[in-house]
């Protein structure tokens, strides 16, 4: 039981990262009907920004974090203007290909600037963790869980209790009707891209002390977060969060009880099962179409 609880804690911690990135996938999809395959690279870029500011330049951790997040907000705005906006009136396929191209561009740019050598980012807290009964609570996992819960709470407040949140929801549901009602659709989509980039950046910064900071970390996180969005029900916010936690727990227990080398494969095995048995996901609903 002690080992089980320890694995559950670790699974929830890494699942929180997948949930944040999956949330970014869902927000962009609901606002533009396009999957942003560069979402994982947002996490990778933010992690490298933290390495540059906090490790290479030696700036205070809180200052490096704020500047890195500001950089991600700027990247989200530039991404919207250069990748999505010029193709906004085209079909989804050109925009989809454009996000894949942007993903490749970001990863290769970081590779050219920083090199292939993985980097190490210190944890947020000085203490490594503490023991609670039979479970050792790693401080970085606690930070990941706490920040994720805070952001989920903030998102609920934003969308359900503020006028801005209502405008964002209206834009995601029907852009033409929202424009007729006087909602600045372009500004709402811009804000969605900025917020999505910040979410991805926070996820990358949170997981960086647990994993090595590397060029490949973004694609690995993005693939599992994408699987989480499908498992939860693509386009559903609650489903993305639940799917992210589920993927983290499943891969942690799979690595412990079945095989460590196949750790990254468990998420996709579960994804295949869902696509075969319940393709609409946990919270998704079947949509009937008439020919």
C-alpha positions as CSV (number, residue, x, y, z in Angstrom):
1,X,0.0,0.0,0.0
2,X,2.9,2.4,0.8
3,X,4.4,1.9,-2.7
4,X,0.9,2.3,-4.2
5,X,0.4,5.7,-2.5
6,X,3.9,6.8,-3.5
7,X,3.2,6.0,-7.2
8,X,-0.2,7.6,-7.0
9,X,1.3,10.9,-5.8
10,X,4.0,10.8,-8.5
11,X,1.3,10.0,-11.1
12,X,-0.9,12.9,-10.1
13,X,2.1,15.2,-10.2
14,X,3.2,14.4,-13.7
15,X,-0.4,14.2,-14.8
16,X,-0.9,17.8,-13.7
17,X,1.6,18.8,-16.3
18,X,-0.2,16.9,-19.1
19,X,-3.5,18.5,-17.9
20,X,-2.1,22.0,-18.4
21,X,-0.8,21.3,-21.9
22,X,-4.0,19.5,-22.8
23,X,-6.0,22.5,-21.6
24,X,-4.0,24.6,-24.0
25,X,-4.9,22.2,-26.8
26,X,-8.6,22.5,-26.0
27,X,-8.7,26.3,-25.7
28,X,-7.1,26.7,-29.1
29,X,-9.3,24.1,-30.7
30,X,-12.5,25.6,-29.3
31,X,-11.5,29.1,-30.4
32,X,-10.3,28.2,-33.9
33,X,-11.4,24.6,-34.6
34,X,-7.7,23.8,-35.2
35,X,-5.3,21.6,-33.2
36,X,-2.1,23.5,-32.4
37,X,0.7,21.0,-32.7
38,X,3.2,23.5,-31.5
39,X,1.7,23.5,-28.0
40,X,4.4,21.2,-26.7
41,X,7.1,23.4,-28.0
42,X,5.7,26.2,-25.9
43,X,6.7,24.1,-22.9
44,X,10.1,23.5,-24.2
45,X,10.8,27.1,-25.0
46,X,9.7,28.3,-21.6
47,X,12.0,25.7,-19.9
48,X,15.0,26.9,-21.9
49,X,14.1,30.5,-21.1
50,X,14.2,29.6,-17.4
51,X,17.6,27.9,-17.9
52,X,19.0,31.0,-19.6
53,X,17.6,33.5,-17.0
54,X,17.9,31.5,-13.7
55,X,21.0,29.3,-14.4
56,X,23.1,31.1,-17.1
57,X,22.4,34.6,-16.0
58,X,21.9,33.8,-12.3
59,X,18.8,36.0,-11.9
60,X,16.4,35.3,-9.0
61,X,14.1,32.4,-9.6
62,X,10.9,34.5,-9.3
63,X,12.2,37.2,-11.7
64,X,13.3,34.6,-14.2
65,X,9.8,33.0,-14.0
66,X,8.0,36.2,-14.6
67,X,10.2,37.2,-17.6
68,X,9.9,33.7,-19.0
69,X,6.1,33.8,-18.7
70,X,6.1,37.3,-20.3
71,X,8.2,35.9,-23.1
72,X,5.6,33.1,-23.6
73,X,2.8,35.6,-23.8
74,X,4.7,37.5,-26.5
75,X,5.4,34.2,-28.3
76,X,1.7,33.3,-28.2
77,X,0.8,36.7,-29.7
78,X,3.4,36.4,-32.5
79,X,2.3,32.8,-33.1
80,X,-1.3,34.0,-33.6
81,X,-0.3,36.8,-36.0
82,X,2.2,34.7,-38.1
83,X,0.8,31.1,-38.0
84,X,-3.0,31.4,-37.6
85,X,-4.2,34.8,-38.6
86,X,-2.9,34.8,-42.2
87,X,-4.7,31.4,-42.8
88,X,-7.8,32.1,-40.6
89,X,-10.2,32.0,-43.6
90,X,-8.8,28.8,-45.1
91,X,-9.8,25.3,-44.2
92,X,-8.4,23.7,-41.1
93,X,-5.7,21.7,-43.0
94,X,-3.4,24.6,-44.0
95,X,-3.6,25.9,-40.5
96,X,-2.8,22.5,-39.1
97,X,0.2,22.1,-41.3
98,X,1.3,25.6,-40.4
99,X,1.3,24.7,-36.7
100,X,3.4,21.6,-37.4
101,X,5.8,23.8,-39.3
102,X,6.0,26.2,-36.4
103,X,6.7,23.4,-34.1
104,X,9.7,22.3,-36.2
105,X,10.9,25.9,-36.5
106,X,10.8,26.4,-32.7
107,X,12.6,23.2,-31.9
108,X,15.3,23.8,-34.5
109,X,15.7,27.4,-33.5
110,X,16.4,26.4,-29.9
111,X,18.7,23.6,-31.1
112,X,20.7,26.1,-33.1
113,X,20.9,28.7,-30.3
114,X,21.5,26.4,-27.3
115,X,22.8,23.1,-28.7
116,X,21.6,19.5,-28.2
117,X,23.0,19.1,-24.7
118,X,20.2,18.6,-22.1
119,X,20.2,21.1,-19.3
120,X,19.3,20.9,-15.6
121,X,16.9,23.4,-13.9
122,X,16.8,23.6,-10.1
123,X,13.6,23.1,-8.3
124,X,11.3,25.8,-7.1
125,X,11.9,25.1,-3.4
126,X,15.1,24.7,-1.4
127,X,13.8,21.7,0.5
128,X,13.7,18.5,-1.5
129,X,10.5,17.3,0.2
130,X,9.2,15.7,3.4
131,X,7.7,12.5,4.7
132,X,4.0,12.2,5.5
133,X,3.4,8.7,7.0
134,X,4.6,6.2,4.4
135,X,4.6,8.6,1.5
136,X,7.5,10.9,0.6
137,X,6.2,14.1,-0.8
138,X,8.6,15.6,-3.3
139,X,8.5,19.4,-3.1
140,X,8.5,19.9,-6.9
141,X,5.6,17.5,-7.4
142,X,3.7,19.5,-4.7
143,X,4.4,22.7,-6.5
144,X,3.2,21.2,-9.8
145,X,-0.1,20.0,-8.2
146,X,-0.7,23.2,-6.3
147,X,-0.1,25.5,-9.4
148,X,-2.2,23.3,-11.6
149,X,-5.1,23.3,-9.2
150,X,-4.7,27.1,-8.8
151,X,-4.8,27.6,-12.6
152,X,-7.8,25.3,-13.0
153,X,-9.6,27.3,-10.3
154,X,-8.6,30.5,-12.0
155,X,-9.9,29.3,-15.3
156,X,-13.3,28.3,-13.8
157,X,-13.6,31.8,-12.3
158,X,-12.5,33.4,-15.6
159,X,-15.0,31.6,-17.8
160,X,-17.9,31.4,-15.4
161,X,-17.7,34.6,-13.4
162,X,-16.3,37.3,-15.7
163,X,-17.6,39.1,-18.7
164,X,-14.3,38.5,-20.5
165,X,-14.8,34.7,-19.9
166,X,-18.3,34.9,-21.4
167,X,-16.9,36.6,-24.5
168,X,-14.2,34.0,-24.9
169,X,-16.8,31.2,-24.6
170,X,-19.1,33.0,-27.1
171,X,-16.2,33.3,-29.5
172,X,-15.4,29.6,-29.2
173,X,-19.0,28.5,-29.8
174,X,-19.9,30.7,-32.8
175,X,-17.4,33.3,-34.1
176,X,-19.9,34.9,-36.6
177,X,-22.7,35.3,-34.0
178,X,-20.1,36.7,-31.5
179,X,-19.0,39.3,-34.1
180,X,-22.6,40.3,-34.7
181,X,-23.1,40.8,-31.0
182,X,-20.1,43.3,-31.0
183,X,-17.5,41.0,-29.5
184,X,-14.0,41.6,-30.9
185,X,-13.4,38.1,-32.2
186,X,-9.9,38.7,-33.4
187,X,-8.9,40.1,-30.0
188,X,-10.5,37.1,-28.2
189,X,-8.6,34.6,-30.4
190,X,-5.4,36.6,-29.8
191,X,-6.0,36.4,-26.0
192,X,-6.7,32.6,-26.3
193,X,-3.4,32.0,-28.1
194,X,-1.6,34.1,-25.4
195,X,-3.2,32.3,-22.6
196,X,-2.6,28.9,-24.2
197,X,1.1,29.7,-24.7
198,X,1.3,30.8,-21.0
199,X,-0.3,27.5,-19.9
200,X,2.2,25.5,-22.0
201,X,5.0,27.6,-20.6
202,X,4.0,27.1,-17.0
203,X,3.8,23.3,-17.6
204,X,7.3,23.3,-19.1
205,X,8.7,25.3,-16.2
206,X,7.0,23.1,-13.7
207,X,8.2,19.8,-15.2
208,X,11.7,21.0,-16.0
209,X,13.2,20.3,-12.6
210,X,11.8,16.8,-12.7
211,X,13.0,16.0,-16.2
212,X,16.0,17.2,-18.1
213,X,15.4,20.3,-20.2
214,X,15.9,19.1,-23.8
215,X,14.7,19.7,-27.3
216,X,12.6,16.6,-27.3
217,X,10.7,17.3,-24.0
218,X,8.1,19.4,-25.8
219,X,7.1,16.8,-28.3
220,X,6.9,14.1,-25.6
221,X,4.7,16.2,-23.4
222,X,2.5,17.3,-26.3
223,X,1.9,13.8,-27.6
224,X,0.7,12.6,-24.1
225,X,-1.4,15.8,-23.6
226,X,-3.0,15.3,-27.0
227,X,-3.8,11.7,-26.0
228,X,-5.3,13.1,-22.8
229,X,-7.6,15.5,-24.7
230,X,-8.9,12.6,-26.9
231,X,-9.4,10.4,-23.8
232,X,-11.3,13.1,-22.0
233,X,-13.4,14.1,-25.0
234,X,-11.8,16.5,-27.5
235,X,-12.9,20.1,-26.9
236,X,-14.1,19.4,-23.3
237,X,-12.2,21.4,-20.6
238,X,-13.0,19.0,-17.8
239,X,-12.1,16.1,-20.0
240,X,-8.7,17.5,-20.8
241,X,-7.9,17.9,-17.1
242,X,-9.2,14.5,-16.2
243,X,-7.4,12.9,-19.2
244,X,-4.2,14.5,-18.2
245,X,-4.3,13.2,-14.7
246,X,-5.3,9.8,-16.0
247,X,-2.4,9.6,-18.4
248,X,0.1,10.5,-15.7
249,X,-1.3,7.9,-13.3
250,X,-1.5,5.2,-15.9
251,X,2.1,5.6,-17.2
252,X,3.5,5.8,-13.6
253,X,1.8,2.6,-12.5
254,X,2.6,1.0,-15.9
255,X,6.3,1.8,-15.5
256,X,6.4,0.5,-11.9
257,X,4.5,-2.8,-12.4
258,X,5.0,-3.7,-16.1
259,X,8.0,-2.1,-17.8
260,X,10.0,1.0,-17.5
261,X,11.3,1.1,-21.1
262,X,7.7,1.0,-22.3
263,X,6.6,3.8,-20.0
264,X,5.8,6.2,-22.8
265,X,3.8,3.6,-24.7
266,X,1.1,3.1,-22.0
267,X,-0.6,6.4,-22.8
268,X,-1.0,5.5,-26.4
269,X,-2.3,2.0,-25.6
270,X,-5.0,3.6,-23.6
271,X,-5.7,6.0,-26.4
272,X,-6.1,3.1,-28.9
273,X,-8.5,1.4,-26.5
274,X,-10.6,4.6,-26.3
275,X,-10.6,5.1,-30.0
276,X,-11.8,1.6,-30.5
277,X,-14.4,1.4,-27.7
278,X,-15.4,5.1,-27.0
279,X,-14.0,7.4,-29.7
280,X,-15.9,10.4,-28.3
281,X,-14.0,10.2,-25.0
282,X,-15.1,10.3,-21.4
283,X,-17.2,13.5,-21.6
284,X,-17.7,13.6,-25.4
285,X,-21.1,12.8,-26.9
286,X,-21.9,11.0,-30.1
287,X,-23.0,13.4,-32.9
288,X,-25.4,12.1,-35.5
289,X,-25.1,13.5,-39.0
290,X,-27.7,13.2,-41.8
291,X,-26.5,12.5,-45.3
